[in-house]
């Protein structure tokens, strides 16, 4: 995209030319051209050209005035060339009347030229900024759009002039020549920020008229939360790397090096290689096709987990700073393109809220806990202040409708009162920044019933619970039929109590859940850790007792097989899991505000991937059409040839 530089109306002059003589020459030429033009026009119209020319000359003679003291045309200033005469200097003899008439056209030309240049200076930049805006956008004056160059959609980096990147920004976040992926980014340079967060890469036009499917309203119409259930999916393992989702990062590294999470992975790779490797993952793992496929699956919301290092990094951090912010913004635009609404999820906060690897760093909890706990809590509030200001802009009103505070704070280890107090502060910070969407807080593993009466004075608060049947020994050891029943009765009853303010908090959403009925997926419980199912998990309070139903013959071979190698009986069960256990979870969850499946894609774990489950035929083709509902007969899977230990 060519960068346009606008002049300030300066006309170059040549010191070797007498400006008065030059102006006289131009005046004579313009007078001849004018008279010839008048003659031609009158001849074409059949008029008497001679009479009109005489009248024109008489009129000009009456209007002619002597030239000013500063040379031809009466200008009182100069832009180079000879200096104007002093009034004390003797003036040349007055020119004859005909020459005066000719010189009189000089100021007309310069005035018109100056006005033309002034209009170009004013109008062209405005046109560059507003061109391409669609009627249905909600752009506000003073918003992001003032900082965006138009660029050219689909432009290659070869279309961008390298000199358009200021020297102080070369090699930084703002330099598209350093980006791994440039697809659908606006490559025109801008250093504009909103509350310290860059807008580089965004386009100034957008369309909020898109509808994901016929069951939900288009983006520019309000979603009826609380009466119509959310059907969505998480983009897990993308902007925060999780070992079981992308095991290839970890399996090729010597286990003795202790690479267990994104923090240690980045440290192992070093700053340069980490930036290249992880940005390539951002570019490849989730792109536009994912959002199109999510739409086609009948889903209507996406939850996008990301780490605090998209906004800031701490002393001693090895996380790759900022780059994920650019991909987060592009993901929101892809969601908009396919009519999908977005729930932002700050999945990792400074210090860590749970100490698990999916928070980016395995280990101690340093948020609201320990020496720097309060400092890290304040830094998290600062992050929310920045983010809420950014996403309070009109362009995000219809698409970023939900905003998560912190993922899975481990309130069994934290001071619950401090977490609640912090949540009240966070709500105030976000509202003061101008964001008016729903604010999501996690249940903290307290149990849904324990949130009754909290946050009554806070508007648009939504309780987020994550439901799985595999991280509890009691649930993972249940039979196939019992798991279906528990999804319908156990979870269904919990949610019914939670959404009733007389027995629970009120608005409740299931922000994560999955189809997997075992914890057999490699690295799920930590890099190279075993499983509860086979009794090979040995850390913390876990035991080595096999936990499949009956505790004998427990094997992960079937669950971890390629779907093409599933036995006929197992595939039938998983299809029932899709139309049964899976649908039962949907039915019970839809008594709440809805659900978001974990997760959209994985490298190999089919039972954790909505995309792979669809391809294998073990999930419904459309999220809003299914045959099994809670209350239908639940079959005895053993009698159909499926061992409970399989």
N, C-alpha and C positions, 0 to 999 in steps of 0.2 A: 504494500500500500504506500503510495507516494505521500510524503509529508509536505503539506503546502506551507510556504512561508509568505506572509503578506507584507508588502512594502508599506511605508508610511507616507506615500505620495511624493517622494523625492524624485525630481527630474534631473538626470545628469546634465551638466553643461560642459562646454569646451572652452577653455580660457583663450584659445586662439581665435575665436570668432567674436566680432563685435555684436553684442546682443541687440543693440538698437537697429543696426543694419539688417541683421537676420530677421528681426521682427517685421521690419518694413517689407522685406522680400516675401515673407509669409503672408503679410496683409494684402499685398498686390495679388498674389496667387489666389487667395481666398475670395477677393473681390471679383476677379475674372470668373472664377468657378461659379460664384453666386449669380452673377448676371447671366452667364450662359445657361445655368439651370433654370432661372426664371423665364428666359426666352423660350427654352424647350417646353416648359410646362404650359406656358400660355399658347404656344403654337399647337400643342396637343389638344388643348381645350378649345381652340378656335378663337382665342382672345387676341387683342391688339397688343402684342408684346412691347412695342416701342413706347406706347402711352404709359403702360404699367411701369416700365423701367424709369421713365421720366419722373413719375410720381414717387417711385422708390428712392431716386436720387434726391428729390426735394425733401422727402421725409428725413433721409439720413443727414442732409445738410443742416436741417433744423436741429437734429439731435446731437450733432458733432460737438465735442468739447476739446479744448487743448490738452495735450499730453501732460501728465504730472511732472513734478520736478525730478522724480527718480527714474526717468527713462520711459521707454515706450509703454503705453497702456496704463500709466499712473500707479504702478505697483510700489508699495512703500517698503518692501523687503527684498532680500536677494538670497539665492541658494548657491553661491559660488559665482564664478565669472568676475567681471569687473565690479569694483565698489561703486555705489551710487555717487553722483556728483553732490558736492556741497552747494547749499543755496547761495553761498558767496561767490561761487564760480560763475563766470559769464556763460550764459546759455547760448546755444546755436540759434541762428535766425529761425523764426517760426516757419514751419513747413507750409506749403501751399494747401488750400482747402481740400483738394482731392486727396492728398497724402494723409491729411487728418482723418478723412473718412475711412481710408483703408486701414490706418493704424487703430481705429476705434474697435475693430473686431478682435484685437489681441486679448483684452481682458475677458471677452466672452468665451474664447477657447479655453483659457486657463481655468476660469471658474467652472465651466462644464466638466473639464477633465478632472479637476479637484473633487467635484461632487461625485463623479462616477467612481473614482478610486475610493472615496469615503464610503459610498454605498457598498462597494465590494468588500471592504474591510469589515463592515458591520454584518452584512447578510451572509457571506459565504461560510464563515465559521458556524453561524447559527444553523444554516442548512445542513452542514456536515453532522451536527449533533442530533438534529431531529429527523433527518431523512430515514425512512424505513420504519418508523414507529407505526404500530398497528392501532386501529381505532379502539380495540378492546384492551389496550394496555392501561395500567393504572400508574403511569409515571408521574411523579410529583416534581415541581420545580425545587431545585436545591438538593435533589437526591443523587443517587449514584450516577445517573446519566450524564451529569455535567462533566464527569471525569473520564468518560469512555470515548475512545476514538472509534470511528466507524469501521475502519479496516475493510477486509473483503472476506466474506465467509468462504471457508474451504481453501483459503490462501495457503500456499506453501511458504516455508521460511525463505525461499528464494525470492518471493515477492516483497519481502521486507528489507528496507534499506538498513544495513547494520549501523550506519551513522545516526539513525533515528534514536538509538539507545544512548542516552547520555553516558559519558565515560564513568561517572561514579556509580552507575547501575550495571555496568557490564559484568557478567559473571555472577550476578545475584538472582534472587527470586524473580526480579522484574525483566530479566533478559531471556526472551524466548529462544534465543540461539542455544541456551543451555538446557532447554526442556527436553525430556525423553519423549513426550507425547504432545503434539500441538493440535490434534484433531478437535475441531469445533471450538477452539479457543480463539478469542480475538487477540491477534498478535501485535496490534498497534500499541506502542508504548504509552503507559500512563503510570504515574507514581501516586495517583490519588488514593486516599485511604478514608475509610469511615470508622471512626473511633479506633484508629490505629490498625485497621485490618484492610489489606489491599483489595482493590477491585480489578487489578490487572488480569486480563483474560476474559472478562465478561463482555457481552454484547449489550448494546443499548436498547434493543427491541426484544419484546417477548409477547406471548399470546396466552391469555388465561381463559380462553373459551373452550379448551379441550376437555372432553369427557372420557374417563377411563373405560366405562362400560355403561350400558343402559340402566343399571341398578343404582348408580350414584350420580349426583349432579356434576355439571362441569365446574371447573375450578373457580370461575367467577360467580358462582352461586354458593351460598353457605352450605356446608355439609351438616346434616341433621344429627350431630353427635348426641348419643344417649337414646335415640330412637332407631337409628340405622346402624348396624354393627360395622366396625372396621374389619376389613379382611386384608391383611397385609403380610409383609415379609421383611426380615432383617437383611442387611448387607454386611453380615458378620465376616470377620477375618480379612477385611479389605483395608480400611484405614487404620485398623489395629490388627497386627498379625497374630493369629492363634495357631498353635502347633498342630492341632488335629484337623484344622481346615486346610492349611497349606503345609503339610509335613515335609515337603521337599526342601524347605529352608533349613530344616533341623537334621534330617536323616543323613545328610552328606557330611555333617560336621562330627568330628571325634567326640564321643560322649564325655571324655575326660576333660574337655574344655569348658563344660558347664554352661553351654548355650541352651537356655530354657524358655526364653521369651523374647519379645522384640528388643528390650533394653540390652540384653546380653548378645543378641544377634547383631545389633548395630555396633556394639562395642567390639565384637569379634571382627567385623568387616572393616571397621575404621571409617572415619567421616566420609571420605570420597567414595569408596566402594559401597558403603551403606546407602548413600544418597542415590547412586545410580541403580543399585539392586532393588531398593524398596520403591523408588519411583517407577521402575519398570513393572513391578507388581501392581502398583496403583493403576498404571495404564492398561495392563493386560487382564487383570482379574475381574474387574467390573468396568464395562464401558456402555455405550448406548444400546447395544443389542440386549443387554440385561434388562433395561427398563422397558424395552419393547416386549420382551418375552414375559415380564412380570405383568404388564398390561394384558397381554394375550391370555394369560392364565386366569384372568378374572379377578385379579387382586387390585386394590385401589389405594393402598398406603405403602410407604417404605420407611423403615426405621434405619437411620444411618449412624452407626457407632463411629466415633473418632476420639483421638486422644488429645490431651491438653497441649501437646507439642505442635498441634496445628496452629496454635495461637501464641505460645511462648514455651521456652525451655528453662530449666533450673540449672544452677551451678552443678556440675558433675554429671549432667544428663548426657547420654549417648544417642538419644532419639534424634532422628532426622528432622530438623526444624522446618515448619511452615509449609513444606511442599504439599502435604495432604490438604491444606486449606484450599489450594487451587482446584484440586480434584473434588473436594466437597462442593464447591460452588458450581462446578460443571455438572455434578450429579444432580443437584437441585434443578438445574435447567433441563436436564434430560427427563427428570420426573415431571416437570411442567409440560414438556413436549408431549408426554403420553398421558396427561391428565391425572397423574399420581400425586397425592398429598404426602408431605414429608414430616416425619417426627425426628428432630435432631436429638442425638443422644451423646452427651459427654461421657464416654465410656471409661475414661481414665482421668483422674484428677491429681493435682500435685500431692505427692506423698503416698497416694494409693488408698482407696477406700475399702479394699477387701484382701489385698495381698495375693490374689490369684493371677495366673499368667495372662488371662484375657484382659487384665487392666494394664498390660504392657510390661509389668515388672513383678515377678514373683518374690514374695517375702513379707516383710513387716508392713503393718498399716501405719502410715504417717500422716493421715488426714484426720484432724480432730483427735489426734492420739500421739503421744510421745512429745519429745522436746520441741519439734517444729510443727506440731499438730495445728495450733491456732494460726500460725503463719501460713501454712498450706491452705487452711480453710479460707483465709482472707484472700489469698491468691486465686482461689477458685471463684470467689465472689467477684474479683476483678475481671476474671475471664468472662463471667456471665454478664458483667456490665458492658464489656466490649461486644460480645456476641449479640446480646439483646438489642443494643443500639443498632448494630448492623442489620439484624433481621427484623427490626421494627420498620424498616423502610417499606414504602408502598409496594414495591415490586415483589416482596415476599409475603404480603398479607394473605394471599389466596393459596399459596403453595406450602409454606412452612407454618403449618397450623398447630403443631405440637412441639414442645421444647422440654427436653429431659434435663434434670438438675445434676444427677450423679447416678451411675449405674451400680446397682447391687451394693450399697453400703452395708458392711457386715455388722449389723447392730447387735449381733450376739457377742461381738468383741468390743464394740464401741459404746460410749455413754449415750443411751437413747435420748436423754433429755437434751444433750448437746447437739445431736443430729437434728432434733425437732426445732430447736432454737435457731440453728443455722439455716434450716429450710425456710423458716419465716423470714429471715434476713434476705435469703436468696430471692424469694418471691418479691419482696420490696424492691430490691435492686433491679430486677427484670422489669417490673411494672414502671418504675421510675424512668428506665431507659426507653420506654415506649412500646415494648412488645405486648400485644394484647391477646395472643393465642393461649392455648391450654398449656399449663405447666405440669410436668409429670414428676412425681417423686416415687422412689422405690419402697417396697414394703419392708426391706431390710431384714427379711427372714424372721420377722416377729410373729407372723401369722396374721391373716386378714382381720380376724376378730379384734385384734388389739389396737386397731386404728380408729375405732369408733370415737367420734367427738373431736378428733384433731382438726385443726386448721379451719374451724367454722367461719372465721372472719375473712378468710382468703378466697378470692374469686378464682374460678376456673382451675381448680386443682384436681388432678386425676391420679389415683393410686395405681401403681404398676406392680403386677405380680408375675413371677416367672414359674411355670409349672412343668416339671419333668417327672417321669416315673422311674428314673434310673439312678439317681443320686442318694436314694434312701434304701437301706437294706430291706425294709418292710415292703416297699413298693416294687423293687426290682425282682424280688423273690415270688411275686404273685403270679398266678397262672395267666395265660393269655386271656381267657374269658373274664377273670377277675379284674384285669387291667381295663378292659372295656367297661365293665360295670363301675369301677372306681372313677373313670373319667366322667361317666354320666351322673353318678350319684354323689361321689365324694367331692369332686371339683365343682360340679353343678350346684350342690348345696352351699359350699363355701362362697361361691360367687353370688348366689342369691342373697345370702346374709350380708355380704359386703356392700352390695349396691343399695341395700335398704338402710337408710340413715337411722332407723330405730334399732338396728342390730349391728351396723357396720359404718364404714366411712362414708360411703356414697359412690360416686363415679369410680369405676374400677375397670382396668384394661389388663389383658394378658399380653405383656410385651414380649415374652419369649415362651415358646414351647416347641416340641419336636416329635417326630414320628418314631425315633429310635426307642426300642424297648429293652435294649441292653447297653452297657457301657463298654462294649467291645472295641469301638473305634480306636485305632492306635493313637496314642498321645492325648486322648481325651482327658485323662486324669492327671496329666503332666507328661512331658517328653520322656518316652521310653518307660513310663509307668505301666503297671498291669491293669487288671480290671476286677471289679467286684464279682462280675458274672463267673469268671473262672477261679476266683480266689487268689489272684496273683497281685492284688494291690496291697502294698505294704508301706504306708506312711501315715503319720499322725495317729488318729484313733481308728484307722481301718484295720481289718483283720485279713488273714489268709484263708478264710472259710469260703468256699464256693457259694454263690448266692442265687444261682438259677433255681427255679422251683424244684424242690426235693433235694437240692444240694449235691446231686450225683450226675456224673456224665456231662457236666457243664462245658460247653465248647463255644468258642467264638468263630469257628471256621465258617459256619453257615451265615452268620450275620455279616461277616467281613468279606464274603465272596462277591465276585462280580455279579450283578443282577442276572446276567445271562446264564449263570451257573446255579441260580437258586433252584432248589427242588420244587416240584410242582406244588406240593403241599405248602411249602413255606411261602411261595409266591401267592398262593391263594390266601394265606393268612395275611400277608402284607397288603393285598388288595382289600381284604376285609378291614385291615388296619386303616387303609385310606378311606373306605366307605363305612367303616365301623368305628374302631378306636379313634382314628383321625377325625372322622365326622362327628363322633360323640364329643370329642374335645371341642370341635367347632360349635356344636349345639349348646353345650354347657357354657362355653366362653361367650357365645352370642347372647346369653342372658345378661352379660356385662356390656361393656362398650365395644367389645370386639377383641381381636387377636392379631398378633404378628408372629409368623412362623420363624423359627431359627434353624437354618439360614437359607439364603437363596442358592449358594453354590459352594462346593468343596472340590478339592482335587480328586478325592477318591471315595469319600464317605457318603454313599448313596442315601442312607437313611437319615442323614442330616441335611440333605440338599433338596430343596423344593424342585429345582431345575432337573436334577437327575431322577428324582422320584417321578416326575411327569414323563420323562423319556422312557423310564422303565415300566410305565403303566401301573404304578402302585400308589398314585395319587390321583384325585379327581381331575379331569381335564379342565374344568372351570371351578373356581373356588366357591361359587354361589350355586352350583348344581351338584347334588349328591343324593343317593338313594337311602342310605341308612340314617336313622334318627334315634336319639335316645328314647327308649320305650319299645323299640323293635326287639325281636327275639335275638339273643346272643347265642351263637352256636357253641357246641363243645368241640374245640379244635383237635383234641386228642383223638376223639372218635373218627375224625376225618384224616388221621394219619400224621399229625404234627406233634412230635414229642415236645414236652414242656422245656426240656433242656436245650432245644435246638435254637 
